[in-house]
Amino acid sequence: MGDVTLELIHRLANVLLGVSALTVAALIVVEIGRRPTRRREPLGIAFCIVFLAIGLRAAVRVTLEHVPSVPREAAATVVAVDVLAAGAALAFLALRRRYGVFIESADIVREYETEYAAKEREAHALAQVNEELRRLDELKSEFLAMVSHELRTPLTAIVGYGRLLLRQVHGPLNAKQVEHQEAIFRSAQRLTDLINDLLDVSRLEAARIELHPRATDARQVTEHVIAAVRVAAQAKQLHLLNELGESLPLVQADQTRLHQVLVNLVGNAIKFTPAGGIVRIRGGRHNEQVWIAVEDTGVGIAREELARIWDPFYQVESPMRRQHGGSGLGLAIVRRLVELHGGLVRAESEGEGRGSRFSFTLPIATEALRPEGAPEPEAALEPVLAGREVLIVEDDEASQALMRSVVEDVLGGRARVCADGEEAVREASERPPALLLLDLMLPHLSGWEVARRLRQHPATRGLLIIAVSALARPQEREAALHAGCDAYLSKPFLPDELARVVATTLLSEGVSSR
């Protein structure tokens, strides 16, 4: 191929390349300008600049008179490259109708990247919110534990002294004094139940209640419930009927929680049934479940209220016109405890003044009833300490006085009192008592740490320690026993309960808890 021919092809290729590249750049500019949003896509601008540069370079090369000064054997290669570049530019020009799609696709990619970054920011923010909610839940639990402790501590003195007075430990009371003391004691017990309900609702919402289901005789549990509420029923001259048949199958349930469910339902029935009415507990089998119903002839429930009565704190009565009292927590606790057992609850009433029926289901037991030992008789208030020395570690003065009274006046022991954890370790080490009654929340040194240090000291390694605390959560009880306490008694307590725990601990020198 001659030099003239190469020169001609070289010029023609660069003309085509220049015209095509500059045209492509112009078309890209036009397409970007047509965008409705007038957003300048960076990738489109970059391509425009590239083609503009290629077109200008080709225009400059057209002005050359000869093929670029390269060796003759390489001139054909240079011309071939120019021809290929021109062909590529023409091909890209032929696709001019696709420029909008190309730019739109680039825009979509950019928007996707922007949305992905936004999603990442949202996920990070959500993680922060979840962490904050977890922290708030922990704060709520700590707050409830603190409130429970602060409320239980004064209740300890009210309930304890009330029971001592009713026992007439310090002398006889006349009929009016007994009546007043009974009223004080019932009110204190009612307040204790309210505190327990609040804690139960909190634990149920946080799924922190563990059930221990086993084969349970529902009829026997019902008999215990009726015995517990009989006084309240007799005060209103109500008839309590246990109509659960002896052929009723055993249920798979946590016996303590089943008792709590029935106490709430039967207690509600008694509260809302007028004098002379009837409260009956019925039951039967349906497929692989047992149903139990509490029926009454009371005030009934309006149909529009039936769906809402299971909500926490909800009251059918207006707060300004309440006649029956209550916190509105009982039915919420019933529903959640039954659901934890895998059952369902239901409320029925034909209307106001026509009674109510509350029913729930439980699974039939899959195992046989475990034999249980005979229930321990209630500990008598006898001088089980018989002159033994007891160290009371308690920072609340009212609780100090009550525990001293029980130890000395009821149990026949000799009491020493200290209100500081470090002082307790020192006194117990220098002069070991027969028994230590230990509060857990103490100044300077907690009760848990007191128990651990005493267990490590040779002189007090075998000392009997009973934790007596207003902290009633399972984790606090377990922590006390793990620290070295032999028994755990929660406040408020009755003198009978303290006497039983002390007697059991002295007898077994092992672990006991209420």
HUWORA-V997014 format. One record per helix or strand of 3 or more residues. SS is the DSSP state (hx for helix, st for strand). FROM is the first residue (numbers start at 0). TO is the last residue. Records with the same first field share a line. If there is no record, write none. Layout:
SS->FROM-TO, FROM-TO
//
This chain:
hx->2-32, 41-61, 71-93, 95-165, 174-204, 217-234, 254-270, 302-304, 318-320, 329-339, 396-409, 420-429, 446-455, 473-482, 494-507
st->213-215, 238-241, 250-252, 277-285, 288-295, 344-347, 355-363, 388-392, 413-417, 434-437, 463-468, 486-489
//
